Amino acid sequence: MKKLKLYQDSVLDALRGQGDPLGDSTARFLFDHPDWIERINEWNMIPDQDVFHILPLNLQDYFSAFKKSPSWLQPKQVRMAQVFFEKEGNLYLSLLGFYALPYCYAFADGAQVLVRSKRITEEIGMRLSETALFLLDSFRPGTFLGQNEALFTLSKVRLIHAFSRLFILKYAKDWELAWGQPINQEDMIGTNLAFSLLVMRGMEKVGRYPGKEMAEAVMHYWKVIGYYLGIDITYWPDTAKEAFELEKIIRRRHLKTSEAGLILIQALLGYYKSAVKDPVLANREASLMAYFIGKEAAAVLQLKAGQELPKEVLGLLLNLSFFRQYGLGSSYEKTRRIFFEQTQMQFGRIPQLLLPARKRT
């Protein structure tokens, strides 16, 4: 409860002006040295120590940050969160698509960044698959406990965010200072809350809430993820009460209708209408979103709620339909395998998390 005093408008206003110094300086270096972007995109892991010394100092400094484990990491909670994802990964990803992402679109200032990426509106299916890949990599069993393959994924996502800040501030003539820094600290914290706290709320809405202990383990897991993504974890909630209060104040500050948010939600709905073939879910996409995000956010996004379904039916629909993971039993490897099979079938390729290439001049 000690962090509640931090959750004030003046503090959050200051966070809107802050990016990620380490990520931003590395993105500037890579912008000036595009050869290294191509090389990093060819890697499948952070270089081992025996070749680490040949990297430019800028990259040594950056990737060194991913070789250090935070002193406050709680192994028990990390393992709990990974076991939970292994059991509920399919539903977790479904709630990401039908709850967490639409909810983010209802926050006007943060939506301004997303709408400026044409891939969000023109290649939304692949963009959603890349987000799902980020989740799958982040929750790989053993991550943060000696299995560090996922840290390379986090290092790339952090740089992708930094490149977005760089490109918007450099090239977007219509960016308004009132929106804050693109992908600022408050917005990154809010997004992480959407991917953790709101998913737990979604579990409760479908009658699958795992309990306070597990929910706080998931919150701790996202604290670790946030640490590696460049979030100032000073402000990250450590208790369910702190998470509740922080999300509430961010919602009060930013939940409002915007052209950007409406463009994003219509693009998402359009994708679901074309991609989700399950007849039981057909034409229920908007109703599902409205049910999860609640009346206030639904009104902001101009979503009309339909007939409310029982919790048990909602959970069954989401669990069976998002990646069509039919059959009994669930595991991390099964969820990952089916995800890749279905993205390959739908897009003709599997998703990759790549730094934006820049043509050399």
ABEGO torsion letter per residue (X at the ends): XAAAAABBAAAAAAAAABBBAAAAAAAAAAAABAAAAAAAAABABBBBAAAAAABBAAAAAAAAAAABBBAABBAAAAAAAAAAAAAAAAAAAAAAAAAAAAAAAABAAAAAAAAABAAAAAAAAAAAAAAAAAAAAAABBGBGAGBAAAAAAAAAAAAAAAAAAAAAAAABAABBAAAEBBGBAAAAAAAAAAAAAAAAAAAAAAGABAEAAAAAAAAAAAAAAAAAAGBBAAABBABAAAAAAAAAAAAAAABBBBAAAAAAAAAAAAAAAAABABAAABGAAAAAAAAAAEAAAAAAAGBBBBBBBBAAAAAAAAAAAAAGBBEBEBBAAAAAAAAAAAAAAAAGBBBBBBBBBBBBX
